[in-house]
Amino acid sequence: MRAIVIDSESKGLKDGCNKTRTAHAELRNPKISVFNNFPKPSVGPTDILISVRACGVCGSDAAMVSTDDTGAVLYPFMMSSFIVPGHEFAGIVVDMGKNVKKYWPDLYLGDPVTAQCVLNCGFCISCKIGEFDHCANGDEIGFTKNGGMAEFCVVDMRHVWSLQPLVYVNEFLQADIFLAGSLVEPHAGVFKAISESRFQPGDNVLVIGLGPIGLSAINVFRALGAGSIVCCDPSERRRHIARTLGASFVFDPLCLQIYEEAMGATLGSGTKIVFEASGLAERNWTEIRRLLEEGPHGSQLIFFGQSKIDLTVNPQPFIQKYVSFSGSHGHTKVWNRIINLFAARRINPLPMITQTISIDEVPSVLPSMAHDKTQGKITITNFEGVKDATRV
């Protein structure tokens, strides 16, 4: 089969081990290639083999092939040195293990499905108390287990979700089901962050950064009944998508002050939730702090973007106004809710997609994402490309 492969040099890994939990410290000089004869995955007793029809390209994927001046991989988390990336994908069931029907009798060949990328072990303390995102022995599809940037991907049935509810959405063509399915993952991560915050229906919110995560935040806030949704991003293209998705007020933070615009858009009441999705909170920290300090009682900052610089904090707002910070990493236990919101037409994720590409374009597109901050979501939809006699 055809597949994208990232092959990195390992600096500190033991012989026979290609997985690390700190890629930036141990992996170097990644190379990205299209393999025409990559082995098709085998199917275990509870596995489902998915023929991938759409796979989103994420900023995390771009970080896996980007390096600092020393050649160290920029991606800081769990990663294997030889890996098929892709953790936002959807497709159809083409094979299943002998035990799948026993536990999932209404799953059939040809059914549309997606799969969550966080693979929990089920045995550690975190798993036993239902905190699957914090599994001590976990793997991640597209990072430590081969992912969706390939013609086929195999996933244990515990982590596969049916997209059958989307079949009955009149606005969706068949291809749209897979595009929407590939967008469940970013929405699930955002939904978890917001649902575990202090957000209440009717609250005014601010979204900083309108990449795919920020755009997903607009969709989730709207679906959950936010008041004014104020957004900012330097890219006019992304601001246009935000308006299409239903943002109340959109502006360029390089031209206008975040505090002034957020307060003006809410008639002076401020925003209860600040959702930081740019990964560059340090650039706007003075404005963010002022919003939290002078905004509604109990305001909250949700860190979703991966800021890498220490930020100074005045403890008084935490004491006097019950301001809080929160972060979020993971998305288990909410995938069915996102699929239901898509099916109920409460969220239409498709306007987020600004470009569809073939698998052959990935080696050039992926590195460019480190510099091009104007796209919404880029999605792979053509996995066959040029036919090759050696293709499995």
C-alpha positions as CSV (number, residue, x, y, z in Angstrom):
1,M,0.0,0.0,0.0
2,R,1.0,3.6,-0.3
3,A,1.9,5.5,2.9
4,I,3.7,8.6,4.2
5,V,6.6,7.7,6.5
6,I,8.6,9.9,8.8
7,D,12.0,8.4,9.5
8,S,14.1,10.1,12.3
9,E,17.5,9.5,13.7
10,S,17.3,8.4,17.3
11,K,19.9,9.9,19.7
12,G,19.1,8.4,23.0
13,L,16.8,5.4,22.4
14,K,17.9,1.9,23.5
15,D,18.6,-0.7,20.9
16,G,15.4,-2.3,19.7
17,C,13.2,0.6,20.9
18,N,12.0,3.2,18.5
19,K,9.5,5.0,20.7
20,T,10.1,7.9,23.0
21,R,7.9,10.1,25.2
22,T,10.1,13.2,24.6
23,A,10.7,13.4,20.8
24,H,12.5,16.8,21.0
25,A,15.1,15.3,23.3
26,E,15.8,12.0,21.4
27,L,14.9,12.3,17.7
28,R,16.8,14.2,15.1
29,N,16.8,15.0,11.3
30,P,13.5,13.6,10.3
31,K,12.9,12.6,6.7
32,I,9.5,12.4,5.1
33,S,8.8,10.0,2.2
34,V,6.0,8.4,0.2
35,F,6.3,4.6,0.3
36,N,4.7,2.7,-2.6
37,N,5.1,-0.7,-1.1
38,F,4.6,-0.2,2.6
39,P,3.2,-3.4,4.3
40,K,-0.5,-3.5,4.5
41,P,-1.4,-3.9,8.2
42,S,-2.5,-7.3,9.5
43,V,-5.8,-7.7,11.4
44,G,-5.9,-9.1,14.9
45,P,-8.9,-10.7,16.7
46,T,-10.5,-7.4,17.8
47,D,-9.0,-5.2,15.0
48,I,-10.8,-3.2,12.3
49,L,-9.1,-2.5,9.0
50,I,-10.0,0.9,7.7
51,S,-9.6,2.0,4.0
52,V,-8.8,5.6,4.6
53,R,-10.8,8.1,2.6
54,A,-9.8,11.4,4.3
55,C,-7.0,12.3,6.7
56,G,-6.5,15.8,8.2
57,V,-3.0,17.3,8.3
58,C,-2.3,18.8,11.7
59,G,0.2,21.2,13.1
60,S,1.5,18.3,15.2
61,D,2.3,16.5,12.0
62,A,4.2,19.5,10.8
63,A,6.2,19.7,14.1
64,M,7.2,16.0,13.6
65,V,9.1,17.0,10.5
66,S,10.4,20.3,11.7
67,T,13.7,20.9,13.6
68,D,15.5,23.4,15.6
69,D,19.0,24.7,14.6
70,T,20.6,21.5,16.1
71,G,18.4,19.2,14.0
72,A,16.2,18.1,17.0
73,V,12.6,17.4,16.1
74,L,10.3,20.2,17.3
75,Y,7.5,17.9,18.4
76,P,8.0,17.6,22.2
77,F,5.8,14.6,23.0
78,M,5.4,10.9,22.3
79,M,6.7,9.7,18.9
80,S,8.4,6.8,17.2
81,S,11.4,7.2,15.1
82,F,9.9,5.4,12.1
83,I,6.2,6.1,11.8
84,V,3.2,6.6,9.5
85,P,1.7,9.9,10.7
86,G,-2.0,10.9,10.6
87,H,-4.3,11.0,13.6
88,E,-7.4,12.7,12.1
89,F,-8.9,10.3,9.6
90,A,-12.0,8.5,8.5
91,G,-12.8,5.7,6.0
92,I,-14.7,2.5,5.5
93,V,-14.5,-0.9,7.1
94,V,-12.9,-3.4,4.7
95,D,-12.0,-6.2,7.2
96,M,-12.4,-7.1,10.8
97,G,-11.0,-9.6,13.3
98,K,-12.8,-12.8,14.2
99,N,-14.1,-11.4,17.6
100,V,-15.4,-8.0,16.4
101,K,-18.9,-9.2,15.6
102,K,-19.2,-10.7,19.0
103,Y,-19.0,-7.3,20.6
104,W,-20.2,-5.1,17.8
105,P,-22.9,-7.1,15.9
106,D,-24.2,-4.2,13.9
107,L,-20.9,-3.2,12.3
108,Y,-20.6,-4.2,8.7
109,L,-18.1,-4.1,5.9
110,G,-18.5,-0.8,4.0
111,D,-19.6,1.1,7.1
112,P,-18.1,4.6,7.5
113,V,-16.0,5.0,10.7
114,T,-13.4,7.1,12.4
115,A,-10.9,6.3,15.1
116,Q,-9.6,8.2,18.2
117,C,-5.8,8.4,18.3
118,V,-5.4,8.0,22.0
119,L,-4.9,4.3,22.7
120,N,-5.2,3.5,26.4
121,C,-4.0,0.2,27.9
122,G,-7.1,-0.4,30.1
123,F,-5.1,-1.8,33.0
124,C,-3.2,1.1,34.7
125,I,-4.6,3.2,37.6
126,S,-5.6,6.0,35.2
127,C,-7.6,3.6,33.0
128,K,-9.2,1.9,35.9
129,I,-10.7,5.2,37.1
130,G,-11.7,6.2,33.6
131,E,-9.0,8.8,32.9
132,F,-8.0,7.3,29.6
133,D,-6.2,10.4,28.3
134,H,-3.7,9.9,31.2
135,C,-2.9,6.3,30.5
136,A,0.6,5.4,31.8
137,N,1.2,2.8,29.1
138,G,-0.7,4.5,26.2
139,D,0.1,4.8,22.5
140,E,-1.1,7.3,20.0
141,I,-2.1,6.6,16.4
142,G,0.0,8.6,14.0
143,F,2.7,9.2,16.6
144,T,3.7,5.8,18.1
145,K,1.4,3.5,16.1
146,N,1.0,3.8,12.3
147,G,-1.7,6.3,11.4
148,G,-4.0,7.5,8.7
149,M,-1.7,8.9,6.1
150,A,-1.9,5.6,4.2
151,E,-4.3,3.7,2.2
152,F,-5.2,1.5,5.1
153,C,-5.0,1.8,8.9
154,V,-5.8,-0.9,11.5
155,V,-7.3,0.0,14.9
156,D,-8.6,-2.0,17.8
157,M,-12.4,-1.9,17.9
158,R,-12.3,-0.2,21.3
159,H,-11.1,3.0,19.6
160,V,-13.3,3.0,16.5
161,W,-16.4,5.1,16.2
162,S,-19.2,4.6,13.7
163,L,-20.1,7.5,11.4
164,Q,-23.4,5.9,10.4
165,P,-25.3,8.8,12.0
166,L,-23.8,11.2,9.3
167,V,-25.2,9.0,6.5
168,Y,-28.6,10.6,7.2
169,V,-27.5,14.2,7.1
170,N,-29.1,15.5,3.8
171,E,-26.4,18.2,3.3
172,F,-23.6,15.6,3.3
173,L,-22.6,13.8,0.1
174,Q,-20.8,10.5,0.7
175,A,-17.4,12.2,0.4
176,D,-18.5,14.8,3.0
177,I,-19.0,12.0,5.5
178,F,-15.4,11.1,5.5
179,L,-14.3,14.8,5.5
180,A,-16.5,15.4,8.5
181,G,-15.3,12.2,10.1
182,S,-11.7,13.4,9.8
183,L,-12.6,16.5,11.7
184,V,-14.1,14.7,14.7
185,E,-10.6,14.6,16.4
186,P,-9.9,18.3,16.7
187,H,-13.4,19.1,17.7
188,A,-13.3,16.3,20.4
189,G,-10.2,17.8,21.9
190,V,-11.7,21.3,22.0
191,F,-15.1,20.0,23.3
192,K,-13.3,18.3,26.2
193,A,-11.5,21.5,27.1
194,I,-14.6,23.6,27.0
195,S,-17.0,21.1,28.7
196,E,-14.6,20.8,31.7
197,S,-14.3,24.6,32.0
198,R,-16.5,27.1,33.8
199,F,-18.3,27.9,30.5
200,Q,-22.1,28.3,30.7
201,P,-24.6,28.9,27.9
202,G,-24.8,32.6,27.2
203,D,-21.3,33.4,28.3
204,N,-19.3,35.7,26.0
205,V,-16.0,34.1,24.9
206,L,-12.8,35.1,23.1
207,V,-10.9,32.8,20.8
208,I,-7.3,33.8,20.1
209,G,-5.8,32.0,17.0
210,L,-8.0,30.7,14.2
211,G,-6.1,27.7,12.9
212,P,-8.1,24.4,12.9
213,I,-8.3,24.3,16.8
214,G,-9.5,27.9,17.0
215,L,-12.1,27.3,14.3
216,S,-13.2,24.1,16.1
217,A,-13.6,26.2,19.2
218,I,-16.0,28.5,17.4
219,N,-18.1,25.5,16.3
220,V,-18.2,24.0,19.8
221,F,-19.0,27.3,21.5
222,R,-21.8,28.0,19.1
223,A,-23.2,24.5,19.6
224,L,-23.1,24.8,23.3
225,G,-24.9,28.2,23.3
226,A,-22.3,30.9,23.8
227,G,-23.2,34.5,23.8
228,S,-20.8,36.7,21.7
229,I,-17.9,34.8,20.2
230,V,-15.1,37.2,19.7
231,C,-12.1,36.0,17.6
232,C,-8.8,37.3,16.4
233,D,-6.1,36.1,14.0
234,P,-3.7,37.9,11.6
235,S,-4.8,36.0,8.6
236,E,-7.7,37.5,6.6
237,R,-8.4,34.1,5.1
238,R,-8.9,32.5,8.6
239,R,-10.9,35.5,9.8
240,H,-13.2,34.9,6.8
241,I,-13.7,31.3,7.7
242,A,-14.5,32.3,11.3
243,R,-17.3,34.6,10.0
244,T,-18.6,31.8,7.9
245,L,-18.8,29.6,11.0
246,G,-20.7,32.2,12.9
247,A,-18.2,34.2,14.9
248,S,-19.9,37.4,16.3
249,F,-16.9,39.7,15.9
250,V,-13.5,39.1,14.2
251,F,-10.4,41.3,14.1
252,D,-6.7,41.4,13.4
253,P,-4.7,41.4,16.7
254,L,-1.7,43.0,14.8
255,C,-3.7,46.1,14.0
256,L,-6.1,46.3,17.0
257,Q,-5.7,45.7,20.7
258,I,-7.3,42.5,22.0
259,Y,-8.5,44.0,25.3
260,E,-10.1,47.0,23.6
261,E,-11.8,45.0,20.9
262,A,-13.1,42.3,23.3
263,M,-14.5,44.8,25.7
264,G,-16.1,46.8,22.8
265,A,-17.6,43.8,21.2
266,T,-19.3,42.8,24.5
267,L,-20.4,46.3,25.4
268,G,-18.0,46.5,28.2
269,S,-19.0,43.3,29.9
270,G,-15.9,41.3,28.9
271,T,-15.5,37.6,28.1
272,K,-16.0,34.9,30.7
273,I,-13.7,32.4,28.8
274,V,-10.5,33.2,26.9
275,F,-9.6,30.3,24.6
276,E,-5.9,30.5,23.7
277,A,-5.3,28.5,20.5
278,S,-2.4,30.5,18.9
279,G,0.4,28.8,20.9
280,L,1.8,32.3,21.3
281,A,0.2,33.5,24.5
282,E,3.4,35.4,25.4
283,R,2.8,37.9,22.5
284,N,-0.6,38.9,23.9
285,W,0.0,38.2,27.6
286,T,-0.5,41.8,28.8
287,E,-3.8,42.0,27.0
288,I,-5.0,38.6,28.2
289,R,-4.1,39.4,31.8
290,R,-6.0,42.7,31.6
291,L,-9.1,40.9,30.2
292,L,-9.0,38.4,33.0
293,E,-8.3,41.0,35.7
294,E,-11.0,43.4,34.5
295,G,-13.5,40.9,33.0
296,P,-16.4,39.0,34.7
297,H,-16.0,37.5,38.1
298,G,-14.7,33.9,37.7
299,S,-13.2,34.4,34.3
300,Q,-11.1,31.5,32.9
301,L,-8.2,31.1,30.5
302,I,-8.1,27.8,28.6
303,F,-4.6,27.1,27.3
304,F,-4.9,24.9,24.2
305,G,-2.0,26.3,22.2
306,Q,1.4,25.0,23.2
307,S,3.1,28.2,24.4
308,K,6.8,27.5,25.2
309,I,7.8,30.6,27.2
310,D,7.2,31.2,30.9
311,L,4.5,33.7,31.7
312,T,4.3,36.0,34.7
313,V,1.2,35.9,36.8
314,N,-0.3,38.3,39.4
315,P,-2.0,36.2,42.1
316,Q,-4.4,38.9,43.1
317,P,-7.1,38.2,40.5
318,F,-7.1,34.6,41.5
319,I,-7.7,35.6,45.1
320,Q,-10.1,38.5,44.6
321,K,-12.0,37.5,41.4
322,Y,-11.6,33.8,41.3
323,V,-9.9,33.9,38.0
324,S,-8.6,30.5,36.9
325,F,-6.4,28.8,34.3
326,S,-6.9,25.4,32.8
327,G,-5.3,23.3,30.1
328,S,-6.4,20.3,28.1
329,H,-4.6,17.4,26.4
330,G,-6.6,14.5,25.0
331,H,-10.2,13.8,23.9
332,T,-11.4,10.4,25.0
333,K,-15.0,9.9,26.2
334,V,-16.5,12.7,24.0
335,W,-16.3,11.4,20.4
336,N,-19.9,10.2,20.3
337,R,-21.0,13.7,21.4
338,I,-19.1,15.4,18.5
339,I,-20.6,12.9,16.0
340,N,-24.0,13.5,17.4
341,L,-23.6,17.3,17.1
342,F,-22.5,16.9,13.4
343,A,-25.5,14.6,12.8
344,A,-27.9,17.0,14.4
345,R,-26.5,19.8,12.2
346,R,-25.5,21.7,15.3
347,I,-22.0,21.8,13.8
348,N,-21.0,21.8,10.2
349,P,-17.2,21.4,10.1
350,L,-16.7,21.4,6.4
351,P,-16.1,25.1,5.9
352,M,-12.9,24.7,7.9
353,I,-11.3,22.7,5.0
354,T,-9.4,25.1,2.7
355,Q,-7.4,22.6,0.7
356,T,-7.6,18.9,-0.3
357,I,-4.4,17.2,-1.5
358,S,-3.1,13.8,-2.6
359,I,-0.7,11.7,-0.7
360,D,2.1,12.6,-3.1
361,E,1.8,16.3,-2.1
362,V,2.3,15.6,1.6
363,P,6.1,15.8,1.6
364,S,6.0,19.3,0.3
365,V,2.9,20.6,2.1
366,L,3.8,19.3,5.5
367,P,7.0,21.3,6.0
368,S,5.4,24.4,4.6
369,M,2.8,24.5,7.3
370,A,5.4,25.6,9.8
371,H,5.4,29.0,8.0
372,D,2.0,29.2,6.2
373,K,-0.4,30.4,8.9
374,T,-3.3,31.2,6.5
375,Q,-4.8,27.8,5.9
376,G,-7.8,26.3,7.7
377,K,-7.6,22.5,7.5
378,I,-5.6,20.7,4.8
379,T,-7.0,17.2,4.2
380,I,-5.6,14.3,2.2
381,T,-8.4,12.7,0.0
382,N,-6.4,11.0,-2.7
383,F,-4.4,8.0,-1.4
384,E,-3.7,6.1,-4.6
385,G,-1.9,8.7,-6.7
386,V,0.2,7.2,-9.5
387,K,-0.3,3.4,-9.7
388,D,2.8,1.5,-9.0
389,A,3.5,-2.1,-9.9
390,T,5.1,-2.8,-6.5
391,R,2.1,-1.5,-4.6
392,V,0.8,-4.1,-2.1
